[in-house]
Amino acid sequence: MPIKQTGSPPHQHYLIRSVAVVRGSLPFELVCRPAFNYARDAHEIRLSREGTLFLSDSLCLGLATSVPLEADGEGGVRARFTLHANQSVHVLLESARTTDVAPKPLSQQEYRRLFQSTLTYWRSWLAHNPRAWFS
């Protein structure tokens, strides 16, 4: 999620994850520790209020979330947080070839729009490929 849009840069991809609590409270730990080129390439970490940039010679990753991130001392970042009933957190991991990527957390409305767009895409795909489940 989400499905790549026509005309977007070929190297730019997104991965979105969301956690939500329906009832009670639940502690979470988010850890992101990229290993560029199968951990052969070094990378630099730039923390900001909106997220983190991971910069290597061949690829850049932006990690955006509304929870505060801190360097974990092992080439990654970590966040520990607790969600209560009816709360959610979204995490966006974005790739780019240059340092143009800038972490920007998703609003609830942006998340819903992207999620709905993804559902629509896959439902349409399944409607046109009814035997896809049997391959």
C-alpha positions as CSV (number, residue, x, y, z in Angstrom):
1,M,0.0,0.0,0.0
2,P,-0.4,2.4,-1.7
3,I,-0.4,1.4,-5.4
4,K,2.2,3.3,-7.4
5,Q,0.7,6.1,-9.5
6,T,1.3,6.4,-13.2
7,G,3.9,9.0,-13.9
8,S,5.6,8.8,-10.5
9,P,9.4,8.5,-10.4
10,P,10.4,4.8,-11.0
11,H,12.6,4.7,-7.9
12,Q,10.1,6.2,-5.5
13,H,8.1,3.7,-3.5
14,Y,6.0,3.9,-0.4
15,L,5.2,1.5,2.4
16,I,2.5,2.5,5.0
17,R,1.8,0.7,8.2
18,S,-0.9,1.6,10.7
19,V,-1.6,0.4,14.3
20,A,-4.9,1.1,16.1
21,V,-6.3,0.3,19.5
22,V,-10.0,-0.5,19.8
23,R,-10.3,-1.1,23.5
24,G,-8.0,-0.5,26.5
25,S,-4.4,0.5,26.1
26,L,-1.4,-1.2,24.4
27,P,2.3,-0.3,24.4
28,F,4.2,-0.4,21.1
29,E,7.8,-0.3,20.0
30,L,8.7,0.8,16.5
31,V,12.2,0.0,15.3
32,C,13.5,0.8,11.8
33,R,17.0,-0.2,11.0
34,P,17.7,-0.2,7.2
35,A,20.6,-2.2,5.8
36,F,21.5,-0.6,2.5
37,N,22.9,-2.9,-0.2
38,Y,22.6,-5.9,2.1
39,A,24.3,-4.0,4.9
40,R,27.5,-3.4,2.7
41,D,26.9,0.4,2.4
42,A,27.2,2.8,5.3
43,H,24.4,5.3,5.9
44,E,23.8,8.6,7.7
45,I,20.8,9.3,9.9
46,R,19.1,12.7,10.1
47,L,16.4,13.1,12.7
48,S,13.8,15.8,12.6
49,R,10.5,16.5,14.3
50,E,8.6,14.9,11.4
51,G,10.7,11.7,11.1
52,T,14.0,10.5,10.0
53,L,16.1,10.4,6.8
54,F,18.4,7.5,6.2
55,L,21.0,8.5,3.5
56,S,23.4,6.2,1.7
57,D,25.2,6.6,-1.6
58,S,22.7,4.6,-3.6
59,L,19.4,5.2,-1.9
60,C,17.6,7.5,0.6
61,L,14.7,6.5,2.8
62,G,12.4,8.8,4.7
63,L,10.5,7.5,7.7
64,A,7.6,9.7,8.8
65,T,5.4,9.2,11.8
66,S,3.6,11.4,14.4
67,V,5.5,9.6,17.3
68,P,8.9,11.0,18.3
69,L,11.8,8.9,17.0
70,E,15.3,8.6,18.5
71,A,18.5,7.1,17.2
72,D,19.0,3.6,18.6
73,G,22.8,3.6,18.3
74,E,22.8,0.7,15.8
75,G,22.1,2.5,12.6
76,G,18.4,2.9,13.1
77,V,15.7,4.6,15.0
78,R,13.2,3.6,17.7
79,A,10.0,4.9,19.2
80,R,8.2,3.6,22.3
81,F,4.6,4.7,22.7
82,T,1.3,3.6,24.2
83,L,-2.0,3.9,22.4
84,H,-5.4,4.0,24.1
85,A,-8.9,3.1,22.9
86,N,-9.7,4.8,19.5
87,Q,-6.2,6.0,18.9
88,S,-4.0,5.1,15.9
89,V,-0.5,5.8,14.5
90,H,0.5,5.7,10.9
91,V,4.1,5.1,9.7
92,L,5.2,6.0,6.1
93,L,8.5,4.7,4.7
94,E,9.4,6.4,1.4
95,S,12.3,5.7,-0.9
96,A,14.1,8.1,-3.2
97,R,17.4,8.3,-5.2
98,T,18.2,11.7,-3.9
99,T,17.9,13.6,-0.7
100,D,14.7,15.2,-2.0
101,V,12.6,13.0,0.2
102,A,11.4,14.8,3.3
103,P,9.5,12.9,6.0
104,K,5.9,14.2,6.4
105,P,3.5,12.3,8.7
106,L,0.2,11.3,7.2
107,S,-3.0,12.9,8.4
108,Q,-5.9,10.6,9.2
109,Q,-7.6,11.9,6.0
110,E,-4.6,11.2,3.8
111,Y,-4.2,7.7,5.4
112,R,-7.9,6.9,4.7
113,R,-7.7,8.2,1.1
114,L,-4.6,6.0,0.4
115,F,-6.1,3.0,2.1
116,Q,-9.4,3.4,0.2
117,S,-7.5,3.8,-3.1
118,T,-5.5,0.6,-2.4
119,L,-8.7,-1.3,-1.6
120,T,-10.4,-0.1,-4.8
121,Y,-7.3,-1.1,-6.9
122,W,-7.1,-4.6,-5.5
123,R,-10.9,-5.2,-5.7
124,S,-10.8,-4.1,-9.3
125,W,-7.8,-6.4,-10.0
126,L,-9.6,-9.4,-8.4
127,A,-12.8,-8.7,-10.4
128,H,-10.7,-8.9,-13.6
129,N,-8.6,-11.9,-12.5
130,P,-11.1,-14.2,-10.8
131,R,-8.8,-17.2,-10.9
132,A,-5.9,-15.3,-9.3
133,W,-6.6,-17.1,-6.0
134,F,-6.1,-20.5,-7.6
135,S,-2.7,-19.9,-9.3
